[in-house]
């Protein structure tokens, strides 16, 4: 489901292809600050998901871990983003053996997700929205309903836009 409309009271529309991506600086599960400006021209998926340890999020992120090496070989990094605290994300990443960064949009609660139009104020969680970003611009974006994982094929279609 493609969308650029606001979600559950979020007045920020999701940036679409060709638009400037909002900047961010968030700690990962190890407490290291990941800043969009420091990523330079590297392409990356910014993968918003509601909560660590939830069933759909877990299976979805496990699928991303399975294709992580494929995406890396194609020059694309994966960055997961939720409103969970970095300490919860560390336990989650360690238990699930994720080899990609999980970023904590914990405080101010959901601020980065809000700027990306990917925050649901009713549930207090990020929505399932993915952005493929290179440099400062969105290459592609896609989303799915809260209870439905995004398809890996959709990520591959997005990567194909980079060539």
Backbone as JSON Lines, residues from 0, in Angstrom:
{"i":0,"aa":"X","n":[0.84,-1.18,0.0],"ca":[0.0,0.0,0.0],"c":[0.88,1.24,0.0]}
{"i":1,"aa":"X","n":[0.92,1.97,-1.04],"ca":[1.68,3.21,-1.13],"c":[0.87,4.3,-0.45]}
{"i":2,"aa":"X","n":[1.57,5.16,0.27],"ca":[0.86,6.24,0.94],"c":[1.75,7.43,1.16]}
{"i":3,"aa":"X","n":[1.19,8.6,1.11],"ca":[1.89,9.8,1.52],"c":[0.97,10.66,2.38]}
{"i":4,"aa":"X","n":[-0.08,10.05,2.87],"ca":[-1.03,10.76,3.71],"c":[-0.66,10.61,5.17]}
{"i":5,"aa":"X","n":[-1.14,11.53,5.99],"ca":[-0.85,11.44,7.42],"c":[-1.59,10.27,8.04]}
{"i":6,"aa":"X","n":[-1.06,9.8,9.17],"ca":[-1.59,8.61,9.83],"c":[-2.02,8.96,11.25]}
{"i":7,"aa":"X","n":[-3.26,8.66,11.6],"ca":[-3.79,8.8,12.95],"c":[-3.35,10.08,13.66]}
{"i":8,"aa":"X","n":[-3.7,11.21,13.08],"ca":[-3.44,12.48,13.73],"c":[-2.05,13.03,13.45]}
{"i":9,"aa":"X","n":[-1.24,12.37,12.68],"ca":[0.08,12.87,12.36],"c":[-0.07,13.87,11.22]}
{"i":10,"aa":"X","n":[0.26,15.13,11.48],"ca":[0.1,16.19,10.48],"c":[1.24,16.21,9.47]}
{"i":11,"aa":"X","n":[2.25,15.4,9.68],"ca":[3.39,15.34,8.77],"c":[3.14,14.26,7.71]}
{"i":12,"aa":"X","n":[3.02,14.64,6.45],"ca":[2.87,13.6,5.42],"c":[4.2,12.89,5.21]}
{"i":13,"aa":"X","n":[4.13,11.64,4.83],"ca":[5.33,10.87,4.54],"c":[5.99,11.44,3.28]}
{"i":14,"aa":"X","n":[7.3,11.68,3.31],"ca":[7.96,12.18,2.1],"c":[7.95,11.12,1.0]}
{"i":15,"aa":"X","n":[7.7,11.54,-0.21],"ca":[7.64,10.62,-1.33],"c":[8.92,10.62,-2.14]}
{"i":16,"aa":"X","n":[8.95,9.79,-3.15],"ca":[10.12,9.67,-4.02],"c":[10.53,11.03,-4.57]}
{"i":17,"aa":"X","n":[11.83,11.31,-4.49],"ca":[12.37,12.57,-4.99],"c":[12.37,13.69,-3.97]}
{"i":18,"aa":"X","n":[11.64,13.52,-2.88],"ca":[11.58,14.56,-1.86],"c":[12.75,14.42,-0.88]}
{"i":19,"aa":"X","n":[13.04,15.51,-0.19],"ca":[14.1,15.5,0.81],"c":[13.63,14.73,2.03]}
{"i":20,"aa":"X","n":[14.47,13.82,2.5],"ca":[14.16,13.04,3.71],"c":[14.5,13.88,4.94]}
{"i":21,"aa":"X","n":[13.66,13.84,5.95],"ca":[14.01,14.55,7.19],"c":[15.3,13.98,7.77]}
{"i":22,"aa":"X","n":[16.12,14.84,8.33],"ca":[17.34,14.37,8.98],"c":[17.01,13.71,10.31]}
{"i":23,"aa":"X","n":[17.93,12.89,10.8],"ca":[17.73,12.25,12.1],"c":[19.07,11.93,12.75]}
{"i":24,"aa":"X","n":[19.03,11.8,14.03],"ca":[20.17,11.35,14.84],"c":[19.58,10.54,15.98]}
{"i":25,"aa":"X","n":[19.77,9.22,15.92],"ca":[19.18,8.32,16.91],"c":[20.22,7.32,17.4]}
{"i":26,"aa":"X","n":[20.12,6.91,18.68],"ca":[21.04,5.88,19.17],"c":[20.61,4.51,18.67]}
{"i":27,"aa":"X","n":[21.6,3.67,18.37],"ca":[21.28,2.29,18.02],"c":[21.24,1.45,19.29]}
{"i":28,"aa":"X","n":[21.09,0.14,19.13],"ca":[20.96,-0.75,20.28],"c":[22.22,-0.81,21.14]}
{"i":29,"aa":"X","n":[23.34,-0.28,20.63],"ca":[24.58,-0.25,21.39],"c":[24.86,1.13,21.98]}
{"i":30,"aa":"X","n":[23.93,2.06,21.76],"ca":[24.1,3.42,22.26],"c":[24.9,4.32,21.33]}
{"i":31,"aa":"X","n":[25.29,3.81,20.16],"ca":[26.04,4.6,19.19],"c":[25.06,5.49,18.42]}
{"i":32,"aa":"X","n":[25.43,6.75,18.26],"ca":[24.56,7.68,17.55],"c":[24.69,7.46,16.05]}
{"i":33,"aa":"X","n":[23.58,7.22,15.39],"ca":[23.52,7.07,13.93],"c":[22.86,8.34,13.4]}
{"i":34,"aa":"X","n":[23.61,9.08,12.59],"ca":[23.12,10.34,12.05],"c":[22.96,10.24,10.53]}
{"i":35,"aa":"X","n":[21.84,10.7,10.03],"ca":[21.6,10.63,8.59],"c":[22.67,11.37,7.81]}
{"i":36,"aa":"X","n":[23.12,12.5,8.29],"ca":[24.11,13.28,7.55],"c":[25.45,12.55,7.46]}
{"i":37,"aa":"X","n":[25.74,11.69,8.44],"ca":[27.0,10.94,8.43],"c":[26.94,9.76,7.46]}
{"i":38,"aa":"X","n":[25.76,9.4,6.99],"ca":[25.63,8.28,6.07],"c":[26.01,8.66,4.64]}
{"i":39,"aa":"X","n":[26.16,9.96,4.4],"ca":[26.6,10.43,3.09],"c":[25.68,9.97,1.98]}
{"i":40,"aa":"X","n":[26.28,9.44,0.93],"ca":[25.53,8.99,-0.24],"c":[25.17,7.51,-0.17]}
{"i":41,"aa":"X","n":[25.48,6.85,0.96],"ca":[25.13,5.44,1.09],"c":[23.61,5.28,1.07]}
{"i":42,"aa":"X","n":[23.13,4.31,0.32],"ca":[21.7,4.03,0.29],"c":[21.34,3.2,1.52]}
{"i":43,"aa":"X","n":[20.17,3.46,2.08],"ca":[19.72,2.69,3.24],"c":[18.2,2.66,3.3]}
{"i":44,"aa":"X","n":[17.72,1.54,3.83],"ca":[16.31,1.43,4.14],"c":[16.12,1.92,5.56]}
{"i":45,"aa":"X","n":[15.22,2.86,5.76],"ca":[14.8,3.28,7.09],"c":[13.46,2.57,7.31]}
{"i":46,"aa":"X","n":[13.48,1.54,8.16],"ca":[12.35,0.64,8.33],"c":[11.67,0.92,9.66]}
{"i":47,"aa":"X","n":[10.56,1.64,9.63],"ca":[9.81,1.92,10.85],"c":[8.93,0.71,11.17]}
{"i":48,"aa":"X","n":[8.91,0.32,12.43],"ca":[8.06,-0.8,12.87],"c":[7.54,-0.46,14.26]}
{"i":49,"aa":"X","n":[6.37,-0.99,14.64],"ca":[5.73,-0.59,15.89],"c":[6.52,-0.89,17.17]}
{"i":50,"aa":"X","n":[6.77,-2.15,17.47],"ca":[7.39,-2.49,18.75],"c":[8.29,-3.71,18.65]}
{"i":51,"aa":"X","n":[9.38,-3.68,19.38],"ca":[10.23,-4.86,19.53],"c":[9.43,-5.94,20.26]}
{"i":52,"aa":"X","n":[9.78,-7.17,20.02],"ca":[9.2,-8.34,20.68],"c":[7.75,-8.63,20.29]}
{"i":53,"aa":"X","n":[7.21,-7.93,19.31],"ca":[5.85,-8.26,18.87],"c":[5.93,-9.27,17.71]}
{"i":54,"aa":"X","n":[4.89,-10.04,17.54],"ca":[4.92,-11.17,16.6],"c":[5.18,-10.74,15.15]}
{"i":55,"aa":"X","n":[4.42,-9.81,14.64],"ca":[4.57,-9.42,13.24],"c":[5.92,-8.72,13.04]}
{"i":56,"aa":"X","n":[6.29,-7.84,13.96],"ca":[7.57,-7.14,13.84],"c":[8.72,-8.14,13.85]}
{"i":57,"aa":"X","n":[8.64,-9.11,14.75],"ca":[9.7,-10.1,14.84],"c":[9.88,-10.88,13.56]}
{"i":58,"aa":"X","n":[8.78,-11.38,13.01],"ca":[8.89,-12.17,11.78],"c":[9.35,-11.3,10.62]}
{"i":59,"aa":"X","n":[8.89,-10.06,10.59],"ca":[9.29,-9.16,9.51],"c":[10.78,-8.84,9.58]}
{"i":60,"aa":"X","n":[11.28,-8.53,10.75],"ca":[12.7,-8.22,10.9],"c":[13.57,-9.46,10.7]}
{"i":61,"aa":"X","n":[13.07,-10.62,11.06],"ca":[13.8,-11.86,10.79],"c":[13.97,-12.07,9.28]}
{"i":62,"aa":"X","n":[12.95,-11.75,8.51],"ca":[13.04,-11.85,7.05],"c":[14.07,-10.86,6.5]}
{"i":63,"aa":"X","n":[14.11,-9.67,7.08],"ca":[15.12,-8.7,6.65],"c":[16.53,-9.18,6.99]}
{"i":64,"aa":"X","n":[16.68,-9.84,8.13],"ca":[18.0,-10.38,8.49],"c":[18.42,-11.44,7.48]}
{"i":65,"aa":"X","n":[17.47,-12.24,7.0],"ca":[17.8,-13.29,6.02],"c":[18.32,-12.71,4.71]}
{"i":66,"aa":"X","n":[17.87,-11.52,4.34],"ca":[18.29,-10.91,3.08],"c":[19.31,-9.79,3.27]}
{"i":67,"aa":"X","n":[19.74,-9.6,4.5],"ca":[20.67,-8.49,4.8],"c":[21.93,-8.55,3.93]}
{"i":68,"aa":"X","n":[22.56,-9.72,3.8],"ca":[23.78,-9.82,3.0],"c":[23.52,-9.51,1.52]}
{"i":69,"aa":"X","n":[22.37,-9.93,1.02],"ca":[21.98,-9.61,-0.36],"c":[21.88,-8.1,-0.55]}
{"i":70,"aa":"X","n":[21.2,-7.44,0.4],"ca":[21.02,-5.99,0.3],"c":[22.36,-5.28,0.45]}
{"i":71,"aa":"X","n":[23.2,-5.74,1.38],"ca":[24.52,-5.14,1.57],"c":[25.34,-5.26,0.29]}
{"i":72,"aa":"X","n":[25.28,-6.42,-0.35],"ca":[26.01,-6.63,-1.6],"c":[25.54,-5.67,-2.69]}
{"i":73,"aa":"X","n":[24.3,-5.24,-2.59],"ca":[23.74,-4.28,-3.56],"c":[23.91,-2.84,-3.09]}
{"i":74,"aa":"X","n":[24.67,-2.65,-1.99],"ca":[25.0,-1.31,-1.52],"c":[23.96,-0.66,-0.66]}
{"i":75,"aa":"X","n":[23.06,-1.45,-0.06],"ca":[21.97,-0.88,0.75],"c":[22.04,-1.41,2.17]}
{"i":76,"aa":"X","n":[22.03,-0.49,3.11],"ca":[22.06,-0.8,4.54],"c":[20.63,-0.82,5.08]}
{"i":77,"aa":"X","n":[20.41,-1.58,6.14],"ca":[19.1,-1.63,6.79],"c":[19.21,-0.96,8.15]}
{"i":78,"aa":"X","n":[18.29,-0.05,8.43],"ca":[18.18,0.6,9.74],"c":[16.73,0.47,10.21]}
{"i":79,"aa":"X","n":[16.51,-0.31,11.26],"ca":[15.17,-0.45,11.82],"c":[14.93,0.66,12.83]}
{"i":80,"aa":"X","n":[13.72,1.17,12.91],"ca":[13.39,2.26,13.84],"c":[12.09,1.94,14.57]}
{"i":81,"aa":"X","n":[12.14,1.97,15.9],"ca":[10.92,1.85,16.71],"c":[11.01,2.83,17.87]}
{"i":82,"aa":"X","n":[9.93,2.94,18.61],"ca":[9.9,3.87,19.75],"c":[10.42,3.2,21.03]}
{"i":83,"aa":"X","n":[10.93,1.99,20.92],"ca":[11.46,1.29,22.08],"c":[12.77,1.93,22.56]}
{"i":84,"aa":"X","n":[13.1,1.72,23.82],"ca":[14.34,2.23,24.4],"c":[15.53,1.42,23.87]}
{"i":85,"aa":"X","n":[16.69,2.05,23.79],"ca":[17.88,1.36,23.26],"c":[18.23,0.11,24.05]}
{"i":86,"aa":"X","n":[17.95,0.08,25.35],"ca":[18.26,-1.12,26.14],"c":[17.35,-2.29,25.76]}
{"i":87,"aa":"X","n":[16.08,-1.98,25.48],"ca":[15.16,-3.03,25.02],"c":[15.59,-3.51,23.63]}
{"i":88,"aa":"X","n":[16.01,-2.57,22.79],"ca":[16.44,-2.94,21.44],"c":[17.71,-3.78,21.47]}
{"i":89,"aa":"X","n":[18.58,-3.54,22.43],"ca":[19.81,-4.36,22.55],"c":[19.44,-5.81,22.85]}
{"i":90,"aa":"X","n":[18.55,-6.0,23.81],"ca":[18.12,-7.36,24.16],"c":[17.42,-8.01,22.97]}
{"i":91,"aa":"X","n":[16.56,-7.25,22.31],"ca":[15.82,-7.76,21.15],"c":[16.79,-8.17,20.04]}
{"i":92,"aa":"X","n":[17.73,-7.31,19.71],"ca":[18.7,-7.61,18.65],"c":[19.56,-8.81,19.01]}
{"i":93,"aa":"X","n":[20.0,-8.88,20.26],"ca":[20.84,-10.0,20.69],"c":[20.07,-11.32,20.65]}
{"i":94,"aa":"X","n":[18.85,-11.32,21.16],"ca":[18.04,-12.54,21.17],"c":[17.69,-13.0,19.76]}
{"i":95,"aa":"X","n":[17.43,-12.05,18.88],"ca":[17.02,-12.39,17.51],"c":[18.2,-12.5,16.55]}
{"i":96,"aa":"X","n":[19.37,-12.12,17.04],"ca":[20.61,-12.15,16.23],"c":[20.52,-11.29,14.99]}
{"i":97,"aa":"X","n":[19.98,-10.1,15.15],"ca":[19.93,-9.16,14.04],"c":[21.31,-8.57,13.83]}
{"i":98,"aa":"X","n":[21.75,-8.51,12.59],"ca":[23.05,-7.94,12.27],"c":[22.96,-6.53,11.73]}
{"i":99,"aa":"X","n":[21.81,-5.92,11.86],"ca":[21.64,-4.53,11.42],"c":[21.25,-3.68,12.62]}
{"i":100,"aa":"X","n":[21.4,-2.37,12.46],"ca":[21.11,-1.44,13.55],"c":[19.61,-1.31,13.79]}
{"i":101,"aa":"X","n":[19.25,-1.29,15.06],"ca":[17.9,-0.94,15.49],"c":[18.02,0.4,16.2]}
{"i":102,"aa":"X","n":[17.31,1.4,15.7],"ca":[17.41,2.75,16.23],"c":[16.25,3.04,17.17]}
{"i":103,"aa":"X","n":[16.58,3.72,18.28],"ca":[15.6,4.02,19.32],"c":[15.05,5.43,19.16]}
{"i":104,"aa":"X","n":[13.82,5.53,18.7],"ca":[13.1,6.8,18.58],"c":[12.29,7.0,19.87]}
{"i":105,"aa":"X","n":[12.98,6.8,20.98],"ca":[12.33,6.74,22.29],"c":[11.98,8.11,22.86]}
{"i":106,"aa":"X","n":[12.93,9.05,22.79],"ca":[12.65,10.36,23.37],"c":[13.32,11.44,22.56]}
{"i":107,"aa":"X","n":[12.65,12.52,22.22],"ca":[11.21,12.67,22.4],"c":[10.45,11.56,21.66]}
{"i":108,"aa":"X","n":[9.5,11.02,22.33],"ca":[8.78,9.82,21.89],"c":[8.26,9.94,20.46]}
{"i":109,"aa":"X","n":[8.86,9.13,19.56],"ca":[8.38,9.07,18.18],"c":[8.64,10.31,17.35]}
{"i":110,"aa":"X","n":[9.58,11.16,17.76],"ca":[9.81,12.42,17.04],"c":[10.26,12.2,15.6]}
{"i":111,"aa":"X","n":[11.16,11.25,15.38],"ca":[11.64,11.01,14.02],"c":[10.53,10.35,13.2]}
{"i":112,"aa":"X","n":[9.85,9.37,13.76],"ca":[8.73,8.74,13.06],"c":[7.69,9.79,12.67]}
{"i":113,"aa":"X","n":[7.43,10.72,13.55],"ca":[6.47,11.79,13.27],"c":[6.91,12.61,12.07]}
{"i":114,"aa":"X","n":[8.19,12.99,12.03],"ca":[8.69,13.8,10.91],"c":[8.61,13.04,9.58]}
{"i":115,"aa":"X","n":[8.65,11.72,9.64],"ca":[8.53,10.91,8.44],"c":[7.08,10.52,8.14]}
{"i":116,"aa":"X","n":[6.13,11.05,8.91],"ca":[4.73,10.69,8.69],"c":[4.45,9.25,9.02]}
{"i":117,"aa":"X","n":[5.25,8.67,9.92],"ca":[5.17,7.24,10.23],"c":[4.93,7.0,11.72]}
{"i":118,"aa":"X","n":[4.09,7.83,12.32],"ca":[3.79,7.67,13.74],"c":[2.29,7.67,13.94]}
{"i":119,"aa":"X","n":[1.81,6.73,14.72],"ca":[0.38,6.62,15.03],"c":[0.18,7.13,16.45]}
{"i":120,"aa":"X","n":[-0.42,8.29,16.57],"ca":[-0.61,8.92,17.88],"c":[-1.59,8.14,18.75]}
{"i":121,"aa":"X","n":[-2.5,7.4,18.15],"ca":[-3.45,6.62,18.94],"c":[-2.77,5.48,19.69]}
{"i":122,"aa":"X","n":[-1.85,4.79,19.03],"ca":[-1.16,3.66,19.67],"c":[0.16,4.06,20.29]}
{"i":123,"aa":"X","n":[0.68,5.23,19.93],"ca":[1.97,5.67,20.44],"c":[3.12,4.9,19.84]}
{"i":124,"aa":"X","n":[2.94,4.39,18.63],"ca":[3.96,3.57,17.99],"c":[4.2,4.03,16.55]}
{"i":125,"aa":"X","n":[5.34,3.61,16.04],"ca":[5.62,3.84,14.63],"c":[4.69,2.97,13.8]}
{"i":126,"aa":"X","n":[4.41,3.42,12.61],"ca":[3.63,2.63,11.66],"c":[4.61,1.78,10.84]}
{"i":127,"aa":"X","n":[4.09,0.89,10.03],"ca":[4.94,0.07,9.16],"c":[5.21,0.81,7.86]}
{"i":128,"aa":"X","n":[6.21,1.64,7.89],"ca":[6.56,2.42,6.71],"c":[8.05,2.27,6.45]}
{"i":129,"aa":"X","n":[8.4,2.08,5.2],"ca":[9.8,1.93,4.79],"c":[10.16,3.02,3.8]}
{"i":130,"aa":"X","n":[11.35,3.58,3.99],"ca":[11.88,4.59,3.07],"c":[13.23,4.11,2.57]}
{"i":131,"aa":"X","n":[13.43,4.12,1.27],"ca":[14.76,3.9,0.71],"c":[15.33,5.28,0.46]}
{"i":132,"aa":"X","n":[16.43,5.57,1.12],"ca":[17.04,6.9,1.07],"c":[18.46,6.78,0.54]}
{"i":133,"aa":"X","n":[18.83,7.71,-0.32],"ca":[20.22,7.83,-0.75],"c":[20.58,9.3,-0.64]}
{"i":134,"aa":"X","n":[21.64,9.57,0.1],"ca":[22.0,10.96,0.36],"c":[20.93,11.62,1.2]}
{"i":135,"aa":"X","n":[20.35,12.66,0.69],"ca":[19.3,13.37,1.44],"c":[17.91,13.17,0.85]}
{"i":136,"aa":"X","n":[17.8,12.29,-0.16],"ca":[16.52,12.15,-0.85],"c":[15.92,10.75,-0.74]}
{"i":137,"aa":"X","n":[14.61,10.75,-0.71],"ca":[13.85,9.51,-0.72],"c":[13.84,8.98,-2.16]}
{"i":138,"aa":"X","n":[14.28,7.75,-2.32],"ca":[14.24,7.09,-3.63],"c":[12.89,6.42,-3.82]}
{"i":139,"aa":"X","n":[12.38,5.81,-2.73],"ca":[11.11,5.1,-2.79],"c":[10.59,4.97,-1.36]}
{"i":140,"aa":"X","n":[9.3,4.77,-1.23],"ca":[8.71,4.5,0.08],"c":[7.5,3.59,-0.11]}
{"i":141,"aa":"X","n":[7.25,2.79,0.91],"ca":[6.1,1.9,0.89],"c":[5.71,1.56,2.32]}
{"i":142,"aa":"X","n":[4.49,1.09,2.48],"ca":[3.98,0.79,3.82],"c":[3.02,-0.39,3.75]}
{"i":143,"aa":"X","n":[2.65,-0.86,4.91],"ca":[1.63,-1.9,5.02],"c":[0.81,-1.63,6.27]}
{"i":144,"aa":"X","n":[-0.37,-2.21,6.37],"ca":[-1.17,-2.05,7.58],"c":[-0.41,-2.57,8.8]}
{"i":145,"aa":"X","n":[-0.78,-2.1,9.96],"ca":[-0.07,-2.4,11.21],"c":[0.09,-3.9,11.48]}
{"i":146,"aa":"X","n":[-0.88,-4.7,11.1],"ca":[-0.83,-6.13,11.38],"c":[-0.35,-6.98,10.2]}
{"i":147,"aa":"X","n":[0.28,-6.32,9.22],"ca":[0.74,-7.04,8.02],"c":[2.19,-6.66,7.72]}
{"i":148,"aa":"X","n":[3.04,-7.66,7.61],"ca":[4.45,-7.43,7.28],"c":[4.59,-6.94,5.85]}
{"i":149,"aa":"X","n":[5.6,-6.13,5.62],"ca":[5.92,-5.69,4.26],"c":[6.64,-6.84,3.54]}
{"i":150,"aa":"X","n":[6.36,-6.98,2.27],"ca":[6.93,-8.08,1.49],"c":[8.37,-7.79,1.09]}
{"i":151,"aa":"X","n":[9.23,-8.79,1.2],"ca":[10.63,-8.65,0.8],"c":[10.74,-8.28,-0.68]}
{"i":152,"aa":"X","n":[9.84,-8.79,-1.5],"ca":[9.87,-8.46,-2.92],"c":[9.75,-6.95,-3.13]}
{"i":153,"aa":"X","n":[9.02,-6.28,-2.26],"ca":[8.86,-4.82,-2.38],"c":[10.18,-4.11,-2.09]}
{"i":154,"aa":"X","n":[10.96,-4.63,-1.16],"ca":[12.29,-4.06,-0.89],"c":[13.18,-4.22,-2.12]}
{"i":155,"aa":"X","n":[13.12,-5.4,-2.74],"ca":[13.94,-5.65,-3.94],"c":[13.54,-4.71,-5.08]}
{"i":156,"aa":"X","n":[12.25,-4.48,-5.24],"ca":[11.78,-3.55,-6.27],"c":[12.33,-2.15,-6.01]}
{"i":157,"aa":"X","n":[12.37,-1.75,-4.75],"ca":[12.91,-0.45,-4.41],"c":[14.4,-0.37,-4.74]}
{"i":158,"aa":"X","n":[15.15,-1.41,-4.39],"ca":[16.6,-1.42,-4.68],"c":[16.84,-1.32,-6.19]}
{"i":159,"aa":"X","n":[15.98,-1.94,-6.97],"ca":[16.14,-1.9,-8.43],"c":[16.07,-0.46,-8.96]}
{"i":160,"aa":"X","n":[15.45,0.45,-8.22],"ca":[15.37,1.85,-8.63],"c":[16.7,2.57,-8.53]}
{"i":161,"aa":"X","n":[17.64,1.98,-7.79],"ca":[18.94,2.61,-7.6],"c":[19.85,2.44,-8.82]}
{"i":162,"aa":"X","n":[19.54,1.5,-9.68],"ca":[20.43,1.23,-10.82],"c":[20.07,2.02,-12.05]}
